[in-house]
Amino acid sequence: MEKKLIIAIDGPAGSGKSTTAKIIADKLKISYLDTGAMYRAVTAYFIDNDYSIDSDNIYSIMDSIIIEFYEYSVLLNSQDFTYRLRDNDVSSLVSKISSNKIVRDRMVLIQRNISENKSIVVDGRDIGTVVFPNADYKFFITAGIKERASRRYRELKLKGREVELINIEQQIKERDYLDSTRKNSPLKKADGAIVIDTTHLHLEEQVNTILKIINNN
Ligand code: CDP
């Protein structure tokens, strides 16, 4: 059997990491795991069930959570949360929910289980630092805030959402701040990660830059 390959892609909101990660996985014919979707599904689950992150039951709530991916859907305890993931209430709360250690420990466990015995591209905030510090390849994808905000704006508009650029930019800045200053697994470049600034790169160029690095090794 061929050696299994783990490619870790981290970076801030709207840097293009998820789109890039998906294409890389497709081209290499390996699996893809969107860990942001997991944290978003947990956040929607908390909101929809009126759970508080400060609740005394947080451990048992998290311990009972099962997350499954089917093609384009994310299921949490068998309920489909796919259409909730990009809702504004979820985007506003996700960084707070994700800063909790009990939440993170459960997610990391599920992420490692999903990735077991297969080659996979995993994207998120702590993949190269915490989840897979020994990944075969680590990338840190970034871009200027204005560019990231307008990418996310275009993406949401295409989905028919009523959004304003200024609010998106503000929300991304807040998430960047919370994600990179939190105590548990903050967003930062992993040791040995290759930084790719995509501010002036087209999607195809981002993908090719990464593929070239992987194929030349
Ligand atoms: O797609 P976008 O860059 O907006 O974010 P995402 O990847 O969907 O992640 C949403 C949020 O989940 C982030 O802002 C983090 O708070 C959290 N997250 C995390 O803490 N750790 C991860 N591995 C992935 C996401």
py3Dmol code that shows the C-alpha trace and the ligand (Angstrom):
import py3Dmol

protein = """\
ATOM      1  CA  MET A   1       0.000   0.000   0.000  1.00  0.00           C
ATOM      2  CA  GLU A   2       1.181   3.524  -0.778  1.00  0.00           C
ATOM      3  CA  LYS A   3       2.228   5.670   2.161  1.00  0.00           C
ATOM      4  CA  LYS A   4      -0.621   7.824   3.459  1.00  0.00           C
ATOM      5  CA  LEU A   5      -0.208  11.520   2.911  1.00  0.00           C
ATOM      6  CA  ILE A   6      -1.408  14.308   5.179  1.00  0.00           C
ATOM      7  CA  ILE A   7      -1.554  17.858   3.848  1.00  0.00           C
ATOM      8  CA  ALA A   8      -2.373  20.531   6.450  1.00  0.00           C
ATOM      9  CA  ILE A   9      -3.675  23.902   5.268  1.00  0.00           C
ATOM     10  CA  ASP A  10      -4.270  26.662   7.822  1.00  0.00           C
ATOM     11  CA  GLY A  11      -5.047  30.323   7.529  1.00  0.00           C
ATOM     12  CA  PRO A  12      -7.454  33.128   8.418  1.00  0.00           C
ATOM     13  CA  ALA A  13     -11.028  33.598   7.169  1.00  0.00           C
ATOM     14  CA  GLY A  14     -11.462  34.204   3.457  1.00  0.00           C
ATOM     15  CA  SER A  15      -7.857  33.409   2.561  1.00  0.00           C
ATOM     16  CA  GLY A  16      -9.065  30.890  -0.024  1.00  0.00           C
ATOM     17  CA  LYS A  17      -7.803  27.903   1.914  1.00  0.00           C
ATOM     18  CA  SER A  18     -10.984  25.809   1.703  1.00  0.00           C
ATOM     19  CA  THR A  19     -11.452  26.287  -2.039  1.00  0.00           C
ATOM     20  CA  THR A  20      -7.775  25.582  -2.617  1.00  0.00           C
ATOM     21  CA  ALA A  21      -7.772  22.553  -0.300  1.00  0.00           C
ATOM     22  CA  LYS A  22     -10.783  21.030  -2.072  1.00  0.00           C
ATOM     23  CA  ILE A  23      -9.190  21.370  -5.515  1.00  0.00           C
ATOM     24  CA  ILE A  24      -5.852  19.955  -4.314  1.00  0.00           C
ATOM     25  CA  ALA A  25      -7.655  16.928  -2.836  1.00  0.00           C
ATOM     26  CA  ASP A  26      -9.540  16.413  -6.110  1.00  0.00           C
ATOM     27  CA  LYS A  27      -6.400  16.678  -8.237  1.00  0.00           C
ATOM     28  CA  LEU A  28      -4.466  14.279  -6.011  1.00  0.00           C
ATOM     29  CA  LYS A  29      -7.542  12.002  -5.745  1.00  0.00           C
ATOM     30  CA  ILE A  30      -7.402  11.956  -1.959  1.00  0.00           C
ATOM     31  CA  SER A  31      -9.918  12.902   0.764  1.00  0.00           C
ATOM     32  CA  TYR A  32     -10.702  16.376   2.035  1.00  0.00           C
ATOM     33  CA  LEU A  33     -11.749  17.489   5.518  1.00  0.00           C
ATOM     34  CA  ASP A  34     -13.159  20.961   6.223  1.00  0.00           C
ATOM     35  CA  THR A  35     -12.676  21.376   9.982  1.00  0.00           C
ATOM     36  CA  GLY A  36     -14.251  24.864   9.921  1.00  0.00           C
ATOM     37  CA  ALA A  37     -17.510  23.183   8.866  1.00  0.00           C
ATOM     38  CA  MET A  38     -17.289  21.036  12.010  1.00  0.00           C
ATOM     39  CA  TYR A  39     -16.935  24.052  14.323  1.00  0.00           C
ATOM     40  CA  ARG A  40     -19.740  25.791  12.420  1.00  0.00           C
ATOM     41  CA  ALA A  41     -22.029  22.740  12.758  1.00  0.00           C
ATOM     42  CA  VAL A  42     -21.359  22.605  16.516  1.00  0.00           C
ATOM     43  CA  THR A  43     -22.139  26.332  16.772  1.00  0.00           C
ATOM     44  CA  ALA A  44     -25.452  25.912  14.888  1.00  0.00           C
ATOM     45  CA  TYR A  45     -26.280  22.933  17.123  1.00  0.00           C
ATOM     46  CA  PHE A  46     -25.686  25.064  20.241  1.00  0.00           C
ATOM     47  CA  ILE A  47     -27.806  27.937  18.903  1.00  0.00           C
ATOM     48  CA  ASP A  48     -30.669  25.725  17.713  1.00  0.00           C
ATOM     49  CA  ASN A  49     -30.828  23.828  21.015  1.00  0.00           C
ATOM     50  CA  ASP A  50     -30.340  26.875  23.225  1.00  0.00           C
ATOM     51  CA  TYR A  51     -27.190  25.419  24.747  1.00  0.00           C
ATOM     52  CA  SER A  52     -24.692  27.707  26.405  1.00  0.00           C
ATOM     53  CA  ILE A  53     -20.962  27.260  26.083  1.00  0.00           C
ATOM     54  CA  ASP A  54     -20.743  28.127  29.794  1.00  0.00           C
ATOM     55  CA  SER A  55     -23.166  25.355  30.747  1.00  0.00           C
ATOM     56  CA  ASP A  56     -22.124  22.783  33.371  1.00  0.00           C
ATOM     57  CA  ASN A  57     -23.141  20.032  30.932  1.00  0.00           C
ATOM     58  CA  ILE A  58     -20.719  21.083  28.237  1.00  0.00           C
ATOM     59  CA  TYR A  59     -18.658  17.928  28.646  1.00  0.00           C
ATOM     60  CA  SER A  60     -21.604  15.569  28.225  1.00  0.00           C
ATOM     61  CA  ILE A  61     -23.019  17.645  25.342  1.00  0.00           C
ATOM     62  CA  MET A  62     -19.697  17.438  23.499  1.00  0.00           C
ATOM     63  CA  ASP A  63     -19.049  13.822  24.432  1.00  0.00           C
ATOM     64  CA  SER A  64     -22.263  12.753  22.695  1.00  0.00           C
ATOM     65  CA  ILE A  65     -21.533  14.639  19.472  1.00  0.00           C
ATOM     66  CA  ILE A  66     -20.935  12.611  16.321  1.00  0.00           C
ATOM     67  CA  ILE A  67     -20.065  14.380  13.067  1.00  0.00           C
ATOM     68  CA  GLU A  68     -20.255  12.764   9.636  1.00  0.00           C
ATOM     69  CA  PHE A  69     -19.541  14.118   6.162  1.00  0.00           C
ATOM     70  CA  TYR A  70     -21.478  12.898   3.123  1.00  0.00           C
ATOM     71  CA  GLU A  71     -20.358  14.345  -0.177  1.00  0.00           C
ATOM     72  CA  TYR A  72     -21.519  17.978   0.315  1.00  0.00           C
ATOM     73  CA  SER A  73     -23.371  17.557   3.628  1.00  0.00           C
ATOM     74  CA  VAL A  74     -22.349  17.821   7.270  1.00  0.00           C
ATOM     75  CA  LEU A  75     -24.377  15.776   9.740  1.00  0.00           C
ATOM     76  CA  LEU A  76     -24.212  16.277  13.489  1.00  0.00           C
ATOM     77  CA  ASN A  77     -25.928  13.545  15.497  1.00  0.00           C
ATOM     78  CA  SER A  78     -27.627  12.535  12.222  1.00  0.00           C
ATOM     79  CA  GLN A  79     -29.135  15.997  11.670  1.00  0.00           C
ATOM     80  CA  ASP A  80     -28.160  17.882   8.498  1.00  0.00           C
ATOM     81  CA  PHE A  81     -26.583  21.266   9.331  1.00  0.00           C
ATOM     82  CA  THR A  82     -25.194  22.007   5.869  1.00  0.00           C
ATOM     83  CA  TYR A  83     -27.555  24.903   5.185  1.00  0.00           C
ATOM     84  CA  ARG A  84     -26.887  26.559   8.558  1.00  0.00           C
ATOM     85  CA  LEU A  85     -23.096  26.725   8.217  1.00  0.00           C
ATOM     86  CA  ARG A  86     -22.795  30.165   6.576  1.00  0.00           C
ATOM     87  CA  ASP A  87     -25.705  31.821   8.404  1.00  0.00           C
ATOM     88  CA  ASN A  88     -24.841  35.088  10.073  1.00  0.00           C
ATOM     89  CA  ASP A  89     -25.689  33.969  13.629  1.00  0.00           C
ATOM     90  CA  VAL A  90     -23.320  31.005  13.200  1.00  0.00           C
ATOM     91  CA  SER A  91     -20.486  33.129  11.752  1.00  0.00           C
ATOM     92  CA  SER A  92     -20.855  35.599  14.627  1.00  0.00           C
ATOM     93  CA  LEU A  93     -20.655  32.968  17.374  1.00  0.00           C
ATOM     94  CA  VAL A  94     -18.316  30.343  15.928  1.00  0.00           C
ATOM     95  CA  SER A  95     -15.071  31.854  17.244  1.00  0.00           C
ATOM     96  CA  LYS A  96     -16.425  31.956  20.796  1.00  0.00           C
ATOM     97  CA  ILE A  97     -17.601  28.338  20.690  1.00  0.00           C
ATOM     98  CA  SER A  98     -14.304  27.267  19.083  1.00  0.00           C
ATOM     99  CA  SER A  99     -12.217  28.825  21.827  1.00  0.00           C
ATOM    100  CA  ASN A 100     -13.496  26.283  24.353  1.00  0.00           C
ATOM    101  CA  LYS A 101     -11.050  23.496  25.209  1.00  0.00           C
ATOM    102  CA  ILE A 102     -13.701  20.799  25.678  1.00  0.00           C
ATOM    103  CA  VAL A 103     -15.152  21.627  22.250  1.00  0.00           C
ATOM    104  CA  ARG A 104     -11.694  21.555  20.662  1.00  0.00           C
ATOM    105  CA  ASP A 105     -10.621  18.294  22.284  1.00  0.00           C
ATOM    106  CA  ARG A 106     -13.714  16.551  20.916  1.00  0.00           C
ATOM    107  CA  MET A 107     -13.238  18.035  17.432  1.00  0.00           C
ATOM    108  CA  VAL A 108      -9.570  17.058  17.269  1.00  0.00           C
ATOM    109  CA  LEU A 109     -10.456  13.491  18.241  1.00  0.00           C
ATOM    110  CA  ILE A 110     -13.099  13.287  15.498  1.00  0.00           C
ATOM    111  CA  GLN A 111     -10.709  14.892  12.967  1.00  0.00           C
ATOM    112  CA  ARG A 112      -8.002  12.323  13.711  1.00  0.00           C
ATOM    113  CA  ASN A 113     -10.523   9.475  13.459  1.00  0.00           C
ATOM    114  CA  ILE A 114     -11.849  10.684  10.108  1.00  0.00           C
ATOM    115  CA  SER A 115      -8.279  11.009   8.785  1.00  0.00           C
ATOM    116  CA  GLU A 116      -7.131   7.586   9.941  1.00  0.00           C
ATOM    117  CA  ASN A 117      -5.688   5.245   7.317  1.00  0.00           C
ATOM    118  CA  LYS A 118      -6.214   7.562   4.379  1.00  0.00           C
ATOM    119  CA  SER A 119      -4.457  10.291   2.453  1.00  0.00           C
ATOM    120  CA  ILE A 120      -6.185  13.575   3.118  1.00  0.00           C
ATOM    121  CA  VAL A 121      -6.074  17.358   2.816  1.00  0.00           C
ATOM    122  CA  VAL A 122      -7.264  18.955   6.068  1.00  0.00           C
ATOM    123  CA  ASP A 123      -7.934  22.669   6.398  1.00  0.00           C
ATOM    124  CA  GLY A 124      -8.554  24.851   9.442  1.00  0.00           C
ATOM    125  CA  ARG A 125      -6.736  26.961  12.017  1.00  0.00           C
ATOM    126  CA  ASP A 126      -4.741  24.460  14.088  1.00  0.00           C
ATOM    127  CA  ILE A 127      -4.127  21.588  11.700  1.00  0.00           C
ATOM    128  CA  GLY A 128      -0.359  22.045  11.312  1.00  0.00           C
ATOM    129  CA  THR A 129       0.137  23.152  14.931  1.00  0.00           C
ATOM    130  CA  VAL A 130      -2.069  20.755  16.920  1.00  0.00           C
ATOM    131  CA  VAL A 131      -4.079  18.208  14.935  1.00  0.00           C
ATOM    132  CA  PHE A 132      -1.290  16.966  12.640  1.00  0.00           C
ATOM    133  CA  PRO A 133       2.019  18.543  13.688  1.00  0.00           C
ATOM    134  CA  ASN A 134       3.788  15.786  11.730  1.00  0.00           C
ATOM    135  CA  ALA A 135       1.840  16.351   8.503  1.00  0.00           C
ATOM    136  CA  ASP A 136       3.817  15.636   5.312  1.00  0.00           C
ATOM    137  CA  TYR A 137       3.094  19.152   4.043  1.00  0.00           C
ATOM    138  CA  LYS A 138       2.008  22.242   5.934  1.00  0.00           C
ATOM    139  CA  PHE A 139       0.784  25.423   4.303  1.00  0.00           C
ATOM    140  CA  PHE A 140      -0.292  28.720   5.815  1.00  0.00           C
ATOM    141  CA  ILE A 141      -2.478  30.603   3.373  1.00  0.00           C
ATOM    142  CA  THR A 142      -3.084  34.265   3.919  1.00  0.00           C
ATOM    143  CA  ALA A 143      -4.261  37.409   2.101  1.00  0.00           C
ATOM    144  CA  GLY A 144      -4.891  41.083   2.891  1.00  0.00           C
ATOM    145  CA  ILE A 145      -8.050  41.878   4.849  1.00  0.00           C
ATOM    146  CA  LYS A 146      -9.729  43.876   2.036  1.00  0.00           C
ATOM    147  CA  GLU A 147      -9.196  41.067  -0.435  1.00  0.00           C
ATOM    148  CA  ARG A 148     -10.432  38.437   2.013  1.00  0.00           C
ATOM    149  CA  ALA A 149     -13.558  40.452   2.811  1.00  0.00           C
ATOM    150  CA  SER A 150     -14.442  40.975  -0.835  1.00  0.00           C
ATOM    151  CA  ARG A 151     -13.919  37.275  -1.617  1.00  0.00           C
ATOM    152  CA  ARG A 152     -16.297  36.283   1.175  1.00  0.00           C
ATOM    153  CA  TYR A 153     -18.753  38.998   0.054  1.00  0.00           C
ATOM    154  CA  ARG A 154     -18.812  37.638  -3.509  1.00  0.00           C
ATOM    155  CA  GLU A 155     -19.189  34.069  -2.249  1.00  0.00           C
ATOM    156  CA  LEU A 156     -22.200  34.939  -0.052  1.00  0.00           C
ATOM    157  CA  LYS A 157     -23.805  37.107  -2.768  1.00  0.00           C
ATOM    158  CA  LEU A 158     -23.542  34.196  -5.187  1.00  0.00           C
ATOM    159  CA  LYS A 159     -25.448  32.116  -2.637  1.00  0.00           C
ATOM    160  CA  GLY A 160     -28.176  34.778  -2.683  1.00  0.00           C
ATOM    161  CA  ARG A 161     -27.411  36.158   0.794  1.00  0.00           C
ATOM    162  CA  GLU A 162     -28.226  39.774   1.715  1.00  0.00           C
ATOM    163  CA  VAL A 163     -24.866  41.002   2.965  1.00  0.00           C
ATOM    164  CA  GLU A 164     -22.862  44.226   3.158  1.00  0.00           C
ATOM    165  CA  LEU A 165     -19.144  44.360   2.476  1.00  0.00           C
ATOM    166  CA  ILE A 166     -18.439  46.586   5.467  1.00  0.00           C
ATOM    167  CA  ASN A 167     -20.144  44.139   7.864  1.00  0.00           C
ATOM    168  CA  ILE A 168     -18.305  41.172   6.390  1.00  0.00           C
ATOM    169  CA  GLU A 169     -14.971  42.958   6.792  1.00  0.00           C
ATOM    170  CA  GLN A 170     -15.796  43.806  10.397  1.00  0.00           C
ATOM    171  CA  GLN A 171     -16.850  40.238  11.198  1.00  0.00           C
ATOM    172  CA  ILE A 172     -13.720  38.766   9.611  1.00  0.00           C
ATOM    173  CA  LYS A 173     -11.517  41.164  11.610  1.00  0.00           C
ATOM    174  CA  GLU A 174     -13.260  40.137  14.823  1.00  0.00           C
ATOM    175  CA  ARG A 175     -12.870  36.437  14.048  1.00  0.00           C
ATOM    176  CA  ASP A 176      -9.211  36.901  13.098  1.00  0.00           C
ATOM    177  CA  TYR A 177      -8.627  38.625  16.415  1.00  0.00           C
ATOM    178  CA  LEU A 178     -10.458  36.019  18.523  1.00  0.00           C
ATOM    179  CA  ASP A 179      -8.959  33.077  16.627  1.00  0.00           C
ATOM    180  CA  SER A 180      -5.385  34.309  16.876  1.00  0.00           C
ATOM    181  CA  THR A 181      -5.455  35.526  20.493  1.00  0.00           C
ATOM    182  CA  ARG A 182      -7.292  32.625  22.140  1.00  0.00           C
ATOM    183  CA  LYS A 183      -5.491  30.485  24.703  1.00  0.00           C
ATOM    184  CA  ASN A 184      -6.382  27.105  23.177  1.00  0.00           C
ATOM    185  CA  SER A 185      -4.819  26.339  19.797  1.00  0.00           C
ATOM    186  CA  PRO A 186      -4.623  29.896  18.444  1.00  0.00           C
ATOM    187  CA  LEU A 187      -4.407  30.508  14.721  1.00  0.00           C
ATOM    188  CA  LYS A 188      -0.724  30.808  13.839  1.00  0.00           C
ATOM    189  CA  LYS A 189       1.741  29.563  11.301  1.00  0.00           C
ATOM    190  CA  ALA A 190       2.967  26.088  12.252  1.00  0.00           C
ATOM    191  CA  ASP A 191       6.686  25.369  12.501  1.00  0.00           C
ATOM    192  CA  GLY A 192       7.849  24.394   9.054  1.00  0.00           C
ATOM    193  CA  ALA A 193       4.713  25.639   7.283  1.00  0.00           C
ATOM    194  CA  ILE A 194       5.113  27.269   3.886  1.00  0.00           C
ATOM    195  CA  VAL A 195       3.430  30.685   3.758  1.00  0.00           C
ATOM    196  CA  ILE A 196       1.468  31.560   0.632  1.00  0.00           C
ATOM    197  CA  ASP A 197       0.124  35.091   0.328  1.00  0.00           C
ATOM    198  CA  THR A 198      -2.778  34.921  -2.101  1.00  0.00           C
ATOM    199  CA  THR A 199      -3.688  38.637  -2.169  1.00  0.00           C
ATOM    200  CA  HIS A 200      -2.554  38.939  -5.775  1.00  0.00           C
ATOM    201  CA  LEU A 201      -2.968  35.325  -6.846  1.00  0.00           C
ATOM    202  CA  HIS A 202      -5.793  33.788  -8.855  1.00  0.00           C
ATOM    203  CA  LEU A 203      -7.228  30.533  -7.563  1.00  0.00           C
ATOM    204  CA  GLU A 204      -5.453  28.583 -10.291  1.00  0.00           C
ATOM    205  CA  GLU A 205      -2.114  30.130  -9.306  1.00  0.00           C
ATOM    206  CA  GLN A 206      -2.639  29.262  -5.610  1.00  0.00           C
ATOM    207  CA  VAL A 207      -3.472  25.681  -6.484  1.00  0.00           C
ATOM    208  CA  ASN A 208      -0.519  25.336  -8.864  1.00  0.00           C
ATOM    209  CA  THR A 209       1.918  26.810  -6.328  1.00  0.00           C
ATOM    210  CA  ILE A 210       0.934  24.165  -3.799  1.00  0.00           C
ATOM    211  CA  LEU A 211       0.811  21.291  -6.294  1.00  0.00           C
ATOM    212  CA  LYS A 212       4.271  22.181  -7.582  1.00  0.00           C
ATOM    213  CA  ILE A 213       5.692  21.981  -4.047  1.00  0.00           C
ATOM    214  CA  ILE A 214       4.022  18.615  -3.424  1.00  0.00           C
ATOM    215  CA  ASN A 215       4.951  17.105  -6.794  1.00  0.00           C
ATOM    216  CA  ASN A 216       8.597  18.197  -6.619  1.00  0.00           C
ATOM    217  CA  ASN A 217       9.206  16.338  -3.365  1.00  0.00           C
TER     218      ASN A 217
END
"""
ligand_1 = """\
25
CDP
O -14.257 29.683 5.935
P -13.754 30.603 6.992
O -12.339 30.900 6.801
O -14.632 31.772 7.208
O -13.835 29.893 8.377
P -13.965 28.363 8.713
O -12.765 27.630 8.226
O -15.311 27.886 8.276
O -13.893 28.405 10.321
C -14.884 29.059 11.078
C -14.358 29.269 12.484
O -14.172 28.002 13.109
C -13.034 29.986 12.615
O -13.170 31.393 12.616
C -12.507 29.450 13.940
O -13.052 30.155 15.036
C -13.060 28.032 13.985
N -12.090 27.009 13.600
C -11.165 26.601 14.538
O -11.125 27.144 15.631
N -10.302 25.599 14.253
C -10.318 24.992 13.063
N -9.470 23.978 12.829
C -11.232 25.403 12.068
C -12.103 26.431 12.355
"""
view = py3Dmol.view(width=600, height=400)
view.addModel(protein, "pdb")
view.setStyle({"model": 0}, {"cartoon": {"style": "trace"}})
view.addModel(ligand_1, "xyz")
view.setStyle({"model": 1}, {"stick": {}})
view.zoomTo()
view.show()
